């Protein structure tokens, strides 16, 4: 389980309702807005010109027979 908190006056403040027992070992990693690995993923999209690519991806990527959906 992970939580996102904010540092205020040198202490990490967790979201409302989140409590951890005293002595809980935690890992702190600073993040910036937009650090989500999926952020900007749509910018990498390219047009392939293949209209059924999403439905037949196994055919195009692995050479399996097309599905007859």
RARA-V990966 format. One record per residue. N is the residue number from 0. RES is the residue in one small letter. SS is DSSP state (H for helix, E for strand, - for the rest). BURIAL is + if it has 24 or more other ideal C-beta (glycine too) atoms within 12 Angstrom, else -. D_CENTER is the distance of its C-alpha to the mean C-alpha in Angstrom with 2 decimals. Layout:
N_RES_SS_BURIAL_D_CENTER ; N_RES_SS_BURIAL_D_CENTER
This chain:
0_x_-_-_14.62 ; 1_x_-_-_13.20 ; 2_x_-_-_14.35 ; 3_x_-_-_14.20 ; 4_x_-_-_17.78 ; 5_x_E_-_20.04 ; 6_x_E_-_22.94 ; 7_x_E_-_26.21 ; 8_x_-_-_29.54 ; 9_x_-_-_28.18 ; 10_x_E_-_26.62 ; 11_x_E_-_23.07 ; 12_x_E_-_23.02 ; 13_x_-_-_20.65 ; 14_x_-_-_19.88 ; 15_x_-_-_22.94 ; 16_x_-_-_23.69 ; 17_x_-_-_21.82 ; 18_x_-_-_24.49 ; 19_x_-_-_24.63 ; 20_x_-_-_28.03 ; 21_x_-_-_29.90 ; 22_x_-_-_29.42 ; 23_x_-_-_25.82 ; 24_x_-_-_24.34 ; 25_x_-_-_21.09 ; 26_x_-_-_18.91 ; 27_x_-_-_18.44 ; 28_x_-_-_16.08 ; 29_x_-_-_16.45 ; 30_x_-_-_13.56 ; 31_x_-_-_14.18 ; 32_x_-_-_13.05 ; 33_x_-_-_10.71 ; 34_x_-_-_9.38 ; 35_x_-_-_5.65 ; 36_x_-_-_5.29 ; 37_x_-_-_5.02 ; 38_x_-_-_7.87 ; 39_x_-_-_11.04 ; 40_x_H_-_10.10 ; 41_x_H_-_12.92 ; 42_x_H_-_15.24 ; 43_x_H_-_15.30 ; 44_x_-_-_16.64 ; 45_x_-_-_20.29 ; 46_x_-_-_23.05 ; 47_x_-_-_24.43 ; 48_x_-_-_27.28 ; 49_x_-_-_26.70 ; 50_x_-_-_26.73 ; 51_x_-_-_25.83 ; 52_x_-_-_23.12 ; 53_x_-_-_20.45 ; 54_x_-_-_23.17 ; 55_x_-_-_24.80 ; 56_x_H_-_22.09 ; 57_x_H_-_23.69 ; 58_x_H_-_26.98 ; 59_x_H_-_25.91 ; 60_x_H_-_23.72 ; 61_x_H_-_25.91 ; 62_x_-_-_29.24 ; 63_x_-_-_29.36 ; 64_x_-_-_31.66 ; 65_x_-_-_30.36 ; 66_x_-_-_29.73 ; 67_x_-_-_32.38 ; 68_x_-_-_30.33
